[in-house]
Amino acid sequence: MSRKEKIAAMRAQDTQRAARKRNLAVTLTVIGVFAVVLAAIVLINRAPVAESGGGPQAVRADSHRLQTAPDGKVTLVEFLDFECEGCAAHYPVVEQLRKDYAGKVTFVVRYFPIASHFNAERAARAVEAAAQQGKFEAMYQRMFERQPEWGEKRVPADQTFRGYAQDLGLDVAAWEKAYRDPATLKRVTKDAEEGQALGVEGTPTFFLNGTKIQPQSADEFKALIDAALKR
């Protein structure tokens, strides 16, 4: 091989090495971008539901709070149906948790009446109508404590709920007007629709700091809450 041919061959090798380096750099860049995108997707999927923003939220500014922790660090949200026997079974557990974590955990209730429960929507409207007179908690408690009186029946419980309003010292005429106001139903429906958007399929469904949880006992509830408080 002549000197000229050797020089040409060396230049060709240099060109090939440069091309391989460029291809490697491009490949690494693509892999890096893919990794960043994948990490972002994982974080989005794992991230708890935010309390602010444009998408579905576990807690809204107008969501009903049974009690509020001053530091706002931990929030437990329950989507419930007042006619649901499972919700009634969880009711004393939640009430005990409220006592155990008073001042430490914010407890939020959101409506999710099940269509197959004849009086579930009526019960939610009754509670929302009471909320308009500052008696949300009292009517919420009355619904679960007296559920056997009206639950699992195929007749309207309007008069039963009216009696609860009267027993609680509400302005019954104002309560009745709110109970039948389409705006009250709209408020109930808004909670239920957002619950569906969050993946709620049945009741009770709980969210702890925006993440859906499925505790099977009071001890599991406490373990999850304690862990959230330590973070």
N, C-alpha and C positions, 0 to 999 in steps of 0.2 A: 504493500500500500504506500502510495506516495505521501509526502509530507502534507500536501494540499488536501488529500483525501482524509488523512488523519485529523486534520484541523476541522474539516467538515463533519466528521463523525463525532468529534468531541462536542462541537456546537449542537449537534442533533441530540446528544445525550443530555446536555445542559437544558435544552428546550423541553425535553421529556420530563426531567426532574422538576423544572419550574411548573410545568403543567400539572404534575402529580401533587405538588405542594398547594397549588391553587384549588385543585379538586378536593384535597383534604380539608383545606380551610373552609370551603363552601359546605362540605359535608358536616364538619363540626359546628358551623354556624346554624345549619338547619336542625341538627340534633339539639343544639342549645335552645333554639326558639321553641322546638316541640316540647322540650322538657319544661320550659317556663309556662307554656300554654297548658300542658297537662297538670302541672302543679296548681295553676290558677283554678282549673276545673275541679280538682279535688278539694281545694279550699272552699270553693263556692258550695260544693255539694255537702261538705261537712259543717260549714258555718251555721250557727244557730240563726233562726229567723229574727231579723232585726225588729226593733220597736219603732223604727222610723224609716221612711223611704217610700218608694212607689209601689212595691210589691205587697203580697199578702203578709200580714204581721200577726204574731201571736198576741200582741198587746197594742191597743189603740189608746189615744188620749182619753176617749170617752168610755173605755172599758170599765166595767164595774169592779171596784176594789173592795174586798171585804176588810182588808187592813193593809197598811203601807209601811214598809221598812224605811226609816229615814235615809239610810245610805243607798238604797236602791240596788244593792249588789245582787240579790237573788229574788227572782220572781217565779211563782208557780201559777200557771194558768190552767183552768179546767173548762173544757167545752162540755156542757152537760145538757141533759134532758130531764126536766122535773118529774116526768112520769116513768123514767128509766129505773128499774129495780136495782141495777148495778150502781147507778149514781146514788140511790138512797143508801145502798150498802157502804159506799165510800164516804157518805156524808159525815158519820161520826169520826171517821179516820181523819178527814180534812179538818174537822172542828178541833180535834185533839192536836193536830199539827199546828193549827193557828195558835193554840195556847203554848205549845212547846217552843214555837219560834216567833213569839210575839216580839215585835221590834227588830227582828232579824230578816224576815222573809215577807215579801209582798204577795198577797193572795188575790188572784183575779178570777172572775167568773164570766164566761161567755156563753151565750145561748146556742143550743144546737138541737132543737126539737126534731124528733124522728117522725117521719110521715105516718108510720104505722101505729103510732100512739095517739089515740083519739083526742085526748085533751092536752097533749104536750105543748102545742102552739098556744092554746088558751092560757095554760099555766105560765108560759114565758111572757105573754102579753100582760097577765095579771101582775107578775113581778115587775115588769118594766113600768107599768102604770103606777105601782107603788113607789118605784124608784123616783118618779117625778115629784113625789112628795117627801123624798128623803128617807123612805122606808124600804130600800132594796134588801138590806140584810134581814130585816124582820120578816118580810114576805118570803124571801129565799128559804129561811129556816122553817117557816110555817108550811111551805109546800112539801118539804121532805118529812117533817114531823107528822104531818097529816096525810101523807100520800095514800095510805090504805083507804081513806074516805072517798077518794075520787079517782085514783089510778086504776088502770086496767078495766075501765068501764066504757061502754059504747054510748053513753048519753052525755050531753054537754054539762060541764061543771061550772057554768057561769055563775049560778046562784051560790054555789059553795065558795067560789073565789070572792064573790061580793061579800059573803059573810066574813071571810078572813079580813078583808079590807075594813069592814066595820069593827071587828074585834081589835084591830090594830090602831083604831082611832083615826083612820084616814077620813078625809073629806070624801065621802062615798060618791057624791054626785060628780066631783072632779075625777075621781078614780074611774068611775063608769065611763065618763067621756073619753078619758085617755085609753081605757081598755078597748074601746071600739074605734079609736082613731086609727086610720090607715098608717099614719106616721109611726105609731107604736109597733105595728106589725112590720113595717119597713126596718125599724131598728133591730128587731129580732132577726129578721131575714138577713140583714147585713152581717151579723155575727155568723150565722149558719153558712152563708156563702163563702165567707173568708175562711171558715173552718174547713170547708171542702177544698178550697184552694191550697190549704196547708197540709192536706192529706188526711183530715179527720174523716173516718168512715163509720164510727160508732161512738157510743158514750159509755162511761166517761173517757175522755182523752185528755191527757195532761202534757203540758210543755213546761220544762224547767229551763229558764233563761233562753227560751226560744227553741230548745231542742225537745223533740217528742220523747217521752219516757213511758215505760210500761211496768211500773212497780207492781209486784204481786202481793205485797204485804206492807204493813205500817213500818216494819223494820227496813224494808227496801226503800221506801219513801225517805226515811230518815238518813239512810246511808247516802243516797243521792244528794239530798239537801246539804248534809254535812260536807260532802266533797265539794259542792259548789261554793259553800261558805269559806272553805279553806283556800280556794284559788285566788 
